[in-house]
Every structure is written in structure tokens, then in C-alpha cells.
Amino acid sequence: MTEAILLVGGKGTRLRPLTVHTPKPMVPAAGVPFLTHQLARARAAGVEHIVLATSYLAEVFEPYFGDGSALGLHLEYVTEEEPLGTGGAIRNVASRLHSGPDDPVLIFNGDILTGLDIRALVDTHETTGADVSLHLTKVTDPRAYGLVPTDDTGRVLAFLEKPQTPEEIVTDQINAGAYVFRRSVIDSIPLGRPVSVERETFPGLLSAGAHLQGMVDSTYWLDLGTPAAFVRGSADLVLGRAPSPAVPGRCGDRLVLPTARVASDAKLAGGTVVGEGAFVAEGARIFGSTILPGAVITDSLIGTRARVGRRSVLTGTVIGDGAVIGPDNELLEGARIWCDARIPAGAVRFSSDQ
């Protein structure tokens, strides 16, 4: 397997950005756009050619990643004019693939952080002769997900909608958002209309007698659907809990990017990331949070999974767990931001705009 499709449109719909102009795959995680980790892990698994199926704000990807040569990849970009769903997005880029009809093609979602052994998934696909192989993961509470029961050999038996009662929870296995398709299966998906792989493609293949194989891999897995999840994922990358060859530094309690400055008495732990040009001054205490480029933090306490936006200034403040401070804010002595609160860009200032 040497090529893949990366779905960066958010399950076939237009991504809701975490900031005004930044789609989720470009939000920094451990110092680089999240998509960098996805691409680097695919390359480490032997993938050479990746087609990015994009929709929302697609124009930001190509200027940043170019032809992919900096990552050792050949990248191409295909943009949906209208949302096509997961299956429709996959079919929409099929003409850019170089694989033969029986060759495997890796497909993965751009909003999942995972430690999946990609090569093991491909090996499972090839040794079982499956038409489609799925990465499955086990979750403690599967009520928010579709269920994927399998037999003793791992062959998929059904795709079940989100369970509503305890009796409907027949397995704790869910679709984890990474697949290997036989190329001919991709070509069989209807072209030019919305198609859901979960609701149409996979059930239709099962009904037709196709072989769908599940591989349960219970390593690290996180759906990056919220700002807090992005910060948690970033911290886990820094701590080494989530593997990625793209982390720009050694794993540990903190990651301070090259042009950032941290005072000697500042305390950073829990996978905290300090972005380029940021300054963490004396008296700061930060645990497992992300400080974006250009921010200045002095004599402040910042809880876990919080995010401080670009160029924001915090002096003598307390930021609760999971709070998001948008860019260009200024919070001074005595400010207290509750847990999970959201401060929009430029919403709070004390000094003159001059």
C-alpha cells in the first residue's frame, strides 16, 4: 500500500472552525497544524501518495503543505463544491488514485488523533482478503457512537445506529474512522451525490455479501471535536501518549517552541505547549494547556486543557480548566475565567487600541 485518501472535510460536512479563519486540521497541536501529525504518521507507515478530500476553507491546505515534498509525500487536493458525505468524498477523488482494482487504499478522517498501527490494519486487510477493513476501538460508553459487532474472526456482522436502550448495546466496538478499501470498492460508490459510508456504503456491501473485516486496536484514540479535545490531544502528543513523528521536539512535560521564552520561575507541566514568539513570564503556572504564538502570560494560573489565543496578554489572572481565550484579548489583575468559558477574539481589553 503506497497511497491514501485523507478526509479533511469533517465527515462529509463543512467543518465548523474553532477560530474564525482556521479549519480544525490546521489548528496547532503540539506546535504544528494537526494535519501534520496525520500526514507524518501515514508516511511512516509507508504511504507515499495522499489525496486530500477537502471542503471547508480548503484553500488554506495547499499553500501550507504544497506538494508534500517537505514531508516526503506526494500530495494532491480535491475540493468538494457541495458536501458529499464520507462516501461521496471518497468517490469524488478516485480519479486521482494510481492503484489497480485489487490494490489497497488507506482512508482516514482528518479529525481523529490515534495511535493506530496502520501497517497492521493493512496486513489484516491483505491476509483476510477483505473488501474493506475497518479500524475499530472499544469505548466505555458507546451510546454516542454507531456500533460495529464482529464474529470470532473479526468479520463485521452489522452496522448499528446509536443505541437508545441498554438492550441495544450489543458491543463496545465502534468505527474509529480509518479504513482500507479495495480500490474497486471505491469505484463502485455512486459519483456526484452525497453518500454516507456508515449508512449506505457499508450496509450495502454487507447485504451484497462483501467481506468487511474489523481490526480492534485499543491504543490511543481521541475525537477532536471540541477546542478542549484539541488541547488534550496536544498535551498527549507532548507527553508521548499519542505517537507522532511530527512533534517538533522531545516528548516530556512541556514543549517550548524555538522563539518562545519562559522565565526561570514559571512552572509548566502536563504537556503544556508554548507557541512561537510567546512569553511565559515570572509567576506563571500552567498545566496541560496551549499558549498560542505571541501570547504573554505573567503571574497567572492556567488550568488543564485551556487555550490562550495569539497575542493575548494575561497578567494576574486565573483561567479555569477547558477555557478558551480567543486571540488579541487583554486580561489584567483579578480576572477570573470560569471552566469551559469562551472569550471571543478581541472581546476584552484594558489598554487603548493605540
Rosetta blueprint (number, residue, H / E / L):
1 M L
2 T L
3 E E
4 A E
5 I E
6 L E
7 L E
8 V L
9 G L
10 G L
11 K L
12 G L
13 T L
14 R L
15 L L
16 R L
17 P L
18 L L
19 T E
20 V L
21 H L
22 T E
23 P L
24 K H
25 P H
26 M H
27 V L
28 P E
29 A E
30 A L
31 G L
32 V E
33 P E
34 F H
35 L H
36 T H
37 H H
38 Q H
39 L H
40 A H
41 R H
42 A H
43 R H
44 A H
45 A L
46 G L
47 V L
48 E L
49 H E
50 I E
51 V E
52 L E
53 A E
54 T E
55 S L
56 Y L
57 L L
58 A H
59 E H
60 V H
61 F H
62 E H
63 P H
64 Y H
65 F H
66 G L
67 D L
68 G L
69 S H
70 A H
71 L H
72 G L
73 L L
74 H E
75 L E
76 E E
77 Y E
78 V E
79 T E
80 E L
81 E L
82 E L
83 P L
84 L L
85 G H
86 T H
87 G H
88 G H
89 A H
90 I H
91 R H
92 N H
93 V L
94 A H
95 S H
96 R H
97 L L
98 H L
99 S L
100 G L
101 P L
102 D L
103 D L
104 P E
105 V E
106 L E
107 I E
108 F E
109 N E
110 G L
111 D L
112 I E
113 L E
114 T E
115 G L
116 L L
117 D L
118 I H
119 R H
120 A H
121 L H
122 V H
123 D H
124 T H
125 H H
126 E H
127 T H
128 T H
129 G L
130 A L
131 D L
132 V E
133 S E
134 L E
135 H E
136 L E
137 T E
138 K E
139 V L
140 T L
141 D L
142 P H
143 R H
144 A H
145 Y L
146 G L
147 L E
148 V L
149 P L
150 T E
151 D L
152 D L
153 T L
154 G L
155 R E
156 V E
157 L L
158 A L
159 F L
160 L E
161 E L
162 K L
163 P L
164 Q L
165 T L
166 P H
167 E H
168 E H
169 I L
170 V L
171 T L
172 D L
173 Q E
174 I E
175 N E
176 A E
177 G E
178 A E
179 Y E
180 V E
181 F E
182 R E
183 R H
184 S H
185 V H
186 I H
187 D H
188 S H
189 I L
190 P L
191 L L
192 G L
193 R L
194 P L
195 V L
196 S L
197 V H
198 E H
199 R H
200 E H
201 T H
202 F H
203 P H
204 G H
205 L H
206 L H
207 S H
208 A L
209 G L
210 A L
211 H L
212 L E
213 Q E
214 G E
215 M E
216 V E
217 D L
218 S L
219 T L
220 Y L
221 W E
222 L E
223 D E
224 L L
225 G L
226 T L
227 P H
228 A H
229 A H
230 F H
231 V H
232 R H
233 G H
234 S H
235 A H
236 D H
237 L H
238 V H
239 L H
240 G L
241 R L
242 A L
243 P L
244 S L
245 P L
246 A L
247 V L
248 P L
249 G L
250 R L
251 C L
252 G L
253 D L
254 R E
255 L E
256 V E
257 L L
258 P L
259 T L
260 A L
261 R E
262 V E
263 A L
264 S L
265 D L
266 A L
267 K E
268 L E
269 A E
270 G L
271 G L
272 T E
273 V E
274 V E
275 G L
276 E L
277 G L
278 A L
279 F E
280 V E
281 A L
282 E L
283 G L
284 A L
285 R E
286 I E
287 F E
288 G L
289 S L
290 T E
291 I E
292 L L
293 P L
294 G L
295 A L
296 V E
297 I E
298 T E
299 D L
300 S L
301 L E
302 I E
303 G L
304 T L
305 R L
306 A L
307 R E
308 V E
309 G L
310 R L
311 R L
312 S L
313 V E
314 L E
315 T E
316 G L
317 T L
318 V E
319 I E
320 G L
321 D L
322 G L
323 A L
324 V E
325 I E
326 G L
327 P L
328 D L
329 N L
330 E E
331 L E
332 L L
333 E L
334 G L
335 A L
336 R E
337 I E
338 W L
339 C L
340 D L
341 A L
342 R E
343 I E
344 P L
345 A L
346 G L
347 A L
348 V L
349 R L
350 F L
351 S L
352 S L
353 D L
354 Q L
